[in-house]
Amino acid sequence: MKYVRDATRAPGEEPGVQDAHARTRERVARSILENGPSTAAALGERLGLTPAAVRRHLDTLLGDGVIESREERVYGHRGRGRPAKVFVLTNAGRDAFEQAYDDLAVGALRFLAETGGEHLVAEFARRRIADLEERYRPIIEAVPPEQRAAALADALSADGYAASAQASPVTGEQLCQHHCPVAHVAEQFPQLCEAETEAFARLLDTHVQRIATIAHGEGVCTTHIPRGGNATESSATESTGKTERISQI
């Protein structure tokens, strides 16, 4: 992660110490990438770091623009005191992990839209996701329906999406993807997100709803999977900002 590794060495700090600190900062940033918004306490426990060490590395990452802090959103009854502070990656922080998108991809899709029409972009997005859907189907169908969201999350994680499945604050489950390799491309071409959502609905054999995406500035791509129900071609929907962002910080 070049952005973190290039941090300026503190006065009097030996190169070996600097490298060790850079590696630890990379571990902290990657933990946030893979696990989503995290408190300093959670990071310390996850990485085996002291509170002082976590705070030092978080301060450096904040100063470098790799992460930003937000108040943790609490559902249900809130106890006394202010909500805990959580840390999330910025766009610059995500860029540092060398995501598989660039200006060439955006230019190619723009050319496709301008010369052939937006429907060709949608067709490209569907074909792009078709391979993923074909590879995942045997994995999903090999487990009972109640385990399929978790199986999908595991398959996505193996492909670098850092995904997890968890109970939803409302009825059902949430599929969370903490990393998106095409986030910046999807900012301009939401057809990529829409095709992925449609594929999830077919794989899980139920309607799903995309309620937040990294491409739209959220910290995590979140897909709501209601308990029960049947898949329909039109029921996989993309959030337009009006849907409540249930799991976002």
C-alpha positions in Angstrom: 0.0 0.0 0.0 2.2 2.8 -1.3 0.3 5.7 0.1 0.8 4.4 3.7 4.3 3.2 3.2 5.5 6.7 2.0 4.7 8.4 5.3 7.3 10.8 6.4 9.8 9.5 9.0 9.6 11.2 12.4 12.7 13.2 13.5 15.4 10.8 14.7 13.4 7.7 13.7 15.6 5.0 12.2 14.6 3.6 8.8 13.9 0.2 10.2 11.5 1.6 12.8 9.9 3.7 10.1 9.3 0.6 7.9 7.9 -1.3 10.9 5.5 1.6 11.6 4.5 1.8 8.0 3.7 -1.9 7.9 1.6 -1.6 11.0 -0.3 1.4 9.6 -1.0 -0.7 6.5 -2.4 -3.5 8.8 -4.6 -0.9 10.5 -5.9 0.5 7.1 -6.4 -3.0 5.7 -8.3 -4.1 8.8 -10.7 -1.2 8.3 -11.0 -2.1 4.6 -11.8 -5.7 5.3 -14.0 -5.2 8.4 -15.7 -1.9 7.7 -16.1 1.1 10.1 -14.1 0.2 13.2 -13.4 1.8 16.6 -9.9 2.2 18.0 -10.7 -0.4 20.6 -11.8 -3.0 18.0 -8.7 -2.3 15.9 -6.5 -2.8 18.9 -8.1 -6.1 19.8 -8.2 -7.3 16.3 -4.5 -6.5 15.6 -3.0 -7.0 19.1 -2.0 -3.4 19.5 -2.0 -1.2 22.6 -4.4 1.7 22.8 -1.5 4.1 22.5 -0.1 2.4 19.4 -3.5 2.3 17.7 -4.1 6.0 18.4 -0.6 6.9 17.1 -1.2 5.0 13.8 -4.8 6.3 13.5 -3.5 9.9 13.9 -1.0 9.4 11.1 -3.6 7.8 8.8 -6.0 10.7 9.5 -3.3 13.2 8.8 -2.4 11.5 5.5 -6.0 11.5 4.4 -6.2 7.7 4.3 -9.0 7.4 6.8 -11.6 9.7 8.4 -13.6 9.5 11.6 -17.3 9.4 12.1 -19.7 8.9 15.0 -20.9 5.3 15.2 -24.6 4.9 14.4 -26.5 3.2 17.2 -29.8 1.3 16.6 -32.3 0.8 19.3 -31.8 2.1 22.8 -28.7 4.3 23.2 -26.9 4.5 26.5 -25.5 7.5 28.2 -22.6 9.4 26.6 -21.7 10.2 23.1 -21.6 7.4 20.4 -18.2 5.8 19.9 -16.0 7.2 17.1 -15.4 4.9 14.2 -12.8 5.1 11.4 -13.5 4.5 7.7 -11.3 4.6 4.6 -11.5 7.7 2.4 -11.5 7.5 -1.4 -7.7 8.2 -1.3 -7.3 5.3 1.2 -9.1 2.9 -1.1 -7.0 4.1 -4.1 -3.9 3.1 -2.1 -4.9 -0.6 -2.3 -4.5 -0.5 -6.1 -8.1 -1.2 -7.0 -8.6 -2.7 -10.5 -10.0 0.3 -12.3 -8.4 3.2 -14.2 -9.1 6.0 -16.7 -8.9 3.5 -19.5 -12.0 1.5 -18.2 -14.0 4.7 -17.8 -13.0 5.9 -21.3 -13.9 2.6 -22.9 -17.3 2.5 -21.3 -18.0 6.1 -22.2 -17.0 5.4 -25.8 -19.4 2.4 -25.7 -22.2 4.6 -24.4 -21.7 7.4 -26.8 -21.3 5.3 -30.0 -23.7 2.4 -29.2 -26.0 3.7 -26.5 -26.5 3.1 -22.8 -28.0 -0.3 -23.4 -24.6 -1.6 -24.5 -23.1 -0.5 -21.2 -25.8 -2.5 -19.4 -25.2 -5.5 -21.6 -21.4 -5.3 -20.9 -22.2 -5.1 -17.1 -24.4 -8.2 -17.3 -21.8 -10.1 -19.3 -19.0 -9.1 -16.9 -21.0 -10.5 -13.9 -22.1 -13.7 -15.8 -18.8 -15.4 -15.1 -19.0 -14.6 -11.4 -22.5 -15.9 -11.3 -21.6 -19.1 -13.1 -18.7 -19.8 -10.7 -20.8 -19.0 -7.6 -23.9 -21.0 -8.4 -22.6 -24.5 -7.4 -21.3 -23.0 -4.2 -24.6 -21.4 -3.3 -26.8 -24.3 -4.3 -24.7 -26.8 -2.2 -25.9 -25.3 1.1 -29.4 -24.9 2.7 -31.3 -21.6 1.9 -30.5 -20.2 5.3 -26.8 -20.5 4.7 -26.7 -19.1 1.2 -26.0 -15.5 2.1 -23.0 -16.5 4.1 -21.8 -18.8 1.3 -22.1 -15.9 -1.1 -20.1 -13.7 1.2 -17.4 -16.3 1.5 -17.2 -16.6 -2.3 -17.1 -12.8 -2.8 -14.3 -12.6 -0.1 -12.3 -15.2 -2.0 -12.5 -12.8 -5.0 -11.3 -9.8 -3.0 -14.6 -8.2 -2.0 -14.0 -8.5 1.7 -17.7 -9.5 2.2 -19.7 -10.6 5.2 -23.3 -11.6 5.9 -25.0 -10.6 9.1 -28.5 -10.3 10.6 -30.3 -7.1 9.5 -31.7 -4.5 12.0 -35.0 -5.3 10.1 -36.2 -8.7 9.0 -33.7 -10.6 7.0 -29.9 -10.4 6.4 -27.4 -7.9 5.1 -24.7 -8.8 2.6 -21.8 -6.3 3.2 -18.9 -5.8 0.7 -16.2 -3.7 2.3 -14.1 -3.5 -0.9 -15.2 -2.8 -4.5 -12.5 -3.2 -7.2 -14.5 -1.1 -9.7 -15.9 1.6 -7.3 -14.6 4.6 -9.3 -15.9 3.2 -12.6 -19.3 2.5 -11.0 -19.5 6.1 -9.8 -20.1 7.0 -13.5 -21.6 3.7 -14.7 -24.1 2.4 -12.0 -25.0 -0.3 -14.5 -22.1 -2.3 -12.9 -23.8 -2.2 -9.5 -27.2 -3.0 -11.0 -26.0 -6.1 -12.8 -24.3 -7.3 -9.7 -27.5 -6.8 -7.6 -29.6 -8.7 -10.2 -27.0 -11.6 -10.1 -27.3 -11.8 -6.3 -31.1 -12.1 -6.6 -30.8 -15.0 -9.0 -28.2 -16.7 -6.9 -30.1 -16.4 -3.7 -33.5 -17.1 -5.4 -35.1 -14.1 -3.6 -35.6 -10.5 -4.3 -32.8 -8.3 -2.8 -32.3 -4.6 -2.4 -29.1 -2.6 -2.7 -29.4 0.0 0.0 -25.9 1.5 -0.2 -22.8 1.4 -2.4 -19.2 2.5 -2.1 -19.6 4.1 -5.5 -22.2 6.4 -4.0 -19.9 7.5 -1.2 -20.9 5.0 1.5 -18.3 3.1 3.5 -19.7 -0.3 2.5 -21.8 -1.8 -0.3 -24.8 -3.2 1.5 -27.5 -5.5 0.0 -30.6 -6.3 2.0 -31.8 -9.9 1.7 -35.3 -10.2 3.2 -36.3 -13.4 4.9 -38.4 -15.5 2.6 -39.9 -14.3 -0.7 -39.3 -15.4 -4.3 -36.9 -14.0 -6.9 -38.3 -11.8 -9.6 -36.6 -10.2 -12.5 -37.6 -6.7 -11.4 -37.1 -6.9 -7.7 -33.4 -6.4 -7.5 -33.2 -2.6 -7.0 -30.5 -0.1 -6.7 -30.7 2.5 -3.9 -31.3 6.1 -5.2 -30.6 7.7 -1.8 -34.3 7.6 -0.7 -33.9 4.1 0.9 -32.7 4.1 4.5 -29.1 3.2 4.8 -29.5 0.6 7.4 -26.0 -0.5 8.1 -24.0 2.6 7.2 -22.0 4.8 9.5 
